């Protein structure tokens, strides 16, 4: 199998001119970008042109579930045109209230329904976690378990959210690793209570086995942050760890 793609999220650089972002990404040696909804839908021509100019690929994109439900054809065609065969739902759509187990069951059913339609288009659908998915309800179930009870839904594990609330990332990978095609890594500095460059925090990647045994279907490693005031430095400092993880997976 090929080495997982080395990808970076442009979201942490949303305050930086897009051309500058892609120029930095390409110069450092990343091979792809994981665009998010406003960037794709509001600046599509600019983004597409810059991706071509800097020879960067797109393997996965982010869309709101509510947008997929109301404008399925446009978003599916857009994903395909960018070269993506994975769509990630990054969070609960703005304005939606999802707090109870029953709310999560309904959300998971909607995700599964859209996923079936996307499979017919050659596209897989993933759910990307935050921290709220790992707090159990009274019956012991967690939102992430409710979501992934549907085999149609893949798991974009966002490493870092679990560390930020003291949860065991390794246990999640052992349980759901075969559902992970995209591994998105944020590093968390618990002393400063903030996101940081990969390898500079205590997200626990040294103890996390990223291999073909634990994640047999992994195709992409995404470097991520929230909002960094020095995107070039963040991207530079984070790349060696991402490369090492990709290399270790390929050699496992």
C-alpha positions in Angstrom: 0.0 0.0 0.0 1.1 3.6 -0.6 2.3 6.0 2.1 -0.6 8.1 3.5 -0.9 11.5 2.0 0.7 14.3 3.9 -2.0 16.9 4.2 -2.6 20.1 6.1 -5.8 22.0 7.1 -5.9 25.6 5.8 -8.4 26.5 8.6 -5.6 27.4 11.1 -4.5 30.0 8.5 -7.8 31.5 7.7 -6.5 35.0 8.6 -3.7 34.6 6.1 -4.0 35.3 2.3 -4.8 32.0 0.5 -2.0 32.3 -2.0 0.5 32.7 0.8 -0.9 29.6 2.6 -0.7 27.3 -0.4 2.7 28.6 -1.4 4.1 27.7 2.1 2.4 24.3 2.1 3.8 23.3 -1.3 7.3 24.7 -0.6 7.5 22.7 2.7 6.6 19.4 1.0 3.0 18.7 1.9 1.3 17.1 -1.0 -2.4 18.0 -0.3 -4.9 20.2 1.4 -8.1 19.4 3.2 -10.4 22.4 2.4 -13.4 23.3 4.5 -16.8 24.5 3.5 -16.6 28.3 3.1 -13.2 28.0 1.3 -14.7 25.5 -1.2 -18.0 27.1 -1.8 -17.2 30.8 -1.5 -13.7 30.8 -3.1 -13.9 27.8 -5.4 -12.3 29.3 -8.5 -9.5 30.9 -6.6 -8.8 27.7 -4.6 -8.9 25.5 -7.6 -6.6 27.7 -9.6 -4.1 27.9 -6.7 -4.2 24.1 -6.1 -3.3 23.6 -9.8 -0.6 26.3 -9.7 1.1 24.8 -6.6 0.4 21.2 -7.6 -1.4 20.3 -4.5 -4.0 17.5 -4.4 -7.3 17.2 -2.5 -8.2 13.8 -1.1 -10.9 14.8 1.4 -13.2 17.9 1.8 -15.4 19.2 4.6 -19.1 19.9 4.2 -22.0 20.4 6.6 -24.4 17.6 6.9 -27.3 20.0 6.4 -25.8 21.3 3.2 -25.3 17.7 1.9 -29.0 17.1 2.6 -30.3 20.2 0.8 -27.8 20.4 -2.1 -26.4 16.9 -2.5 -25.7 17.1 -6.3 -23.8 20.3 -6.2 -21.6 19.3 -3.3 -21.0 15.8 -4.6 -20.0 17.2 -8.0 -17.8 19.8 -6.3 -16.0 17.1 -4.3 -15.4 15.0 -7.4 -14.1 18.0 -9.4 -11.5 18.6 -6.7 -10.4 15.0 -6.8 -11.8 14.0 -3.4 -13.4 10.6 -2.7 -13.9 11.4 1.0 -16.3 13.9 2.5 -16.0 14.7 6.2 -18.8 16.2 8.3 -16.7 18.3 10.7 -19.2 19.1 13.4 -22.9 19.5 14.2 -24.4 22.0 11.8 -24.8 25.5 13.2 -28.2 26.1 14.7 -28.9 22.4 15.4 -29.4 21.2 18.9 -27.9 17.7 19.6 -27.6 17.0 23.3 -29.4 13.7 24.1 -28.8 10.2 23.1 -31.9 10.3 21.0 -30.6 13.4 19.2 -27.4 11.6 18.4 -29.4 8.6 17.1 -31.3 10.8 14.7 -28.1 12.6 13.6 -26.4 9.2 13.0 -29.3 8.0 11.0 -29.1 11.1 8.8 -25.4 10.6 8.4 -25.9 6.9 7.4 -28.6 7.9 4.9 -26.3 10.4 3.2 -23.4 8.0 3.3 -25.4 5.4 1.3 -26.1 7.9 -1.4 -22.5 9.0 -1.5 -21.2 5.4 -1.8 -23.2 5.3 -5.0 -21.1 8.2 -6.2 -17.9 6.6 -5.2 -17.4 8.8 -2.2 -17.1 7.8 1.5 -18.5 9.9 4.4 -16.7 10.5 7.7 -17.6 12.0 11.0 -14.9 14.1 12.6 -14.9 14.2 16.4 -14.5 17.0 19.0 -14.5 16.3 22.7 -18.3 16.0 23.2 -18.5 12.7 21.5 -16.7 10.9 24.4 -18.8 11.9 27.4 -21.2 9.0 28.2 -24.9 9.3 28.6 -26.7 7.7 31.6 -27.0 4.4 29.8 -23.2 4.3 29.3 -23.3 4.9 25.5 -21.2 7.8 24.1 -22.1 9.9 21.1 -19.2 8.4 19.1 -20.5 4.9 19.8 -24.0 5.9 18.6 -22.5 7.5 15.4 -20.2 4.6 14.6 -22.9 1.9 15.2 -23.7 2.6 11.6 -21.1 0.8 9.5 -21.7 3.2 6.6 -20.0 6.0 8.5 -16.2 6.3 8.6 -14.3 7.9 11.5 -12.0 10.9 11.0 -10.2 10.7 14.3 -9.1 14.1 15.4 -6.2 13.3 17.8 -5.8 16.0 20.4 -9.4 16.4 21.4 -9.2 13.2 23.4 -5.9 14.4 25.0 -7.5 17.7 25.9 -10.0 15.9 28.1 -7.8 13.2 29.4 -9.2 10.3 27.4 -7.3 7.3 26.1 -6.7 7.8 22.3 -5.1 4.3 22.0 -8.3 2.7 23.3 -10.4 4.5 20.6 -8.0 3.4 17.9 -8.1 -0.2 19.1 -11.9 -0.1 19.0 -12.5 1.8 15.7 -9.2 1.8 13.9 -10.5 0.0 10.8 -12.9 2.8 10.3 -10.2 5.5 10.1 -9.2 6.6 6.6 -8.3 10.1 7.6 -6.2 10.7 10.8 -6.3 14.4 11.7 -3.7 15.4 14.3 -3.9 18.4 16.6 -1.4 18.6 19.5 -2.5 19.8 22.9 -0.3 21.6 25.4 -2.1 20.8 28.7 0.1 23.1 30.8 -0.8 26.1 28.6 -4.3 24.8 27.8 -3.9 25.5 24.1 -3.2 23.9 20.7 0.4 23.7 19.5 2.6 22.4 16.7 2.8 18.7 16.3 5.3 17.2 18.7 5.4 20.3 21.0 2.5 19.2 23.2 1.4 16.1 25.1 -1.1 14.5 22.8 0.5 11.2 23.4 1.5 10.3 19.9 4.6 8.4 21.1 2.4 5.8 22.7 -0.1 5.7 19.8 0.4 2.9 17.4 -0.3 4.1 13.9 0.2 1.0 11.8 -1.5 -1.2 9.3 -2.6 -3.4 12.2 -4.4 -0.6 14.0 -5.5 1.5 11.0 -5.5 -0.8 8.0 -7.4 1.6 5.7 -5.5 4.8 6.5 -5.0 7.0 3.4 -4.4 10.5 4.7 -2.7 12.2 7.7 -3.9 15.8 8.2 -1.9 18.4 10.2 -4.3 20.7 12.1 -4.6 23.5 14.7 -7.3 26.0 15.6 -5.9 29.4 14.7 -2.2 30.0 14.7 -0.6 33.4 14.5 2.4 32.0 12.6 1.1 29.5 10.1 4.4 29.0 8.2 6.2 28.2 11.4 3.4 25.9 12.6 3.4 24.0 9.3 7.2 23.7 9.3 7.5 22.4 12.8 4.6 20.0 12.4 5.7 18.3 9.1 8.6 16.1 10.5 6.2 14.3 12.9 3.6 13.8 10.2 6.2 12.4 7.9 7.4 10.0 10.5 3.9 8.7 11.3 3.3 8.2 7.6 6.6 6.4 7.1 6.0 4.2 10.1 2.6 3.2 8.9 3.9 2.4 5.4 6.7 0.2 6.8 4.5 -1.6 9.3 
